Amino acid sequence: MTTAQVVELEDRLDGQLVERMRHEALTTPAPWTAEYGEFQSGGWWTTSLMNASGEAEEVRIADGAARPTAVLEHMPATASLLEGLGLSYMWVRLARLEANAFLWEHRDYDELDQVERHRLHIPLHTNSSAFLVTGGRKVHMAAGRIWRLTPTFAHGVCNLLGPDRIHLIADVYADDAYRRLAGQAKEPSGALALPQASEPELTERLAAARRLADLGFTDAAESLLLRLFYAFALPEGTTYDLIAELHSALGDTETSRRWRSAKSTLLALAS
């Protein structure tokens, strides 16, 4: 069984079932919630289909025995697939990423280290400009398949052009049903290696960010540097270090310290 950061677990799901699930995801009224603001640019929304509380608005992940929310009760095709997989669910969500939106480089599960769990993605509505970056590679998760992401590795997601990307995301506990599914894992054939960034390239991008900050566009300067994660294969935390360096050069030691702390928090790395 492969241990790559992102793998396919099924060649194809039933196309008609996936289309019904896509329709449900697009049309079912749901309390889309913005959460984990420190991870994202804005434009990332989630709603829970299964969790311990049974409340769709509760989207901050935690351990527990999941039960259906009211949203899932209006999504029979989705409920049928989840039941048919026979997995032990910790949490199930719909996640919507708007056009020109990013989940910044981060790790997950750092606070959940007592029990083996895994994250599954089922893309329902997507486009070729939406991709995941992990391990210096970018992967477009195609619809109609089940994908496994290992979120303890640093990763980020973007949707450059739209339309909205909607995935069903299931966090599941390891059991015999999961192991049967994971036994079919294979590395994605469409993964693309990102180019390495040279020191002159990073220096030029940092200088461009400084010019923006000098004009008063500090948020845009930070975003420019954070987006380097999706263009180049970088050592973990490089974008956070560059932003901290930017603020140090601007004489803002407190903001520099805050970005180094963010690197430690989001990547579970020493700053």
Number of C-alpha atoms within 10 A of each C-alpha: 9 12 12 16 18 29 24 22 21 17 12 12 14 10 12 11 15 22 16 16 23 20 15 19 23 14 10 12 10 19 15 17 17 16 16 13 11 13 17 19 15 17 17 26 18 25 24 30 31 28 26 18 14 17 18 23 18 20 23 11 17 14 17 12 14 19 18 19 21 15 21 23 11 15 18 13 19 21 16 12 15 15 11 9 11 12 19 20 22 22 26 28 22 23 22 23 25 21 18 17 21 26 23 23 26 25 19 17 16 12 8 12 8 8 9 10 19 20 20 21 25 21 25 24 22 21 19 15 15 26 23 20 27 27 17 20 20 24 20 19 26 20 22 20 20 22 25 25 20 20 18 15 19 22 26 22 23 25 24 18 14 17 17 21 23 25 23 24 23 24 24 20 20 16 13 12 13 17 12 11 14 20 12 14 21 19 15 17 9 11 17 13 15 18 12 13 14 11 9 9 11 17 12 12 17 21 14 15 24 21 14 17 18 12 10 11 13 17 11 13 23 22 16 18 21 22 17 16 24 23 16 19 20 18 13 20 23 18 25 23 17 22 24 25 19 24 21 15 12 14 11 13 15 12 16 22 16 14 21 21 18 21 23 16 16 18 21 18 14 10 15
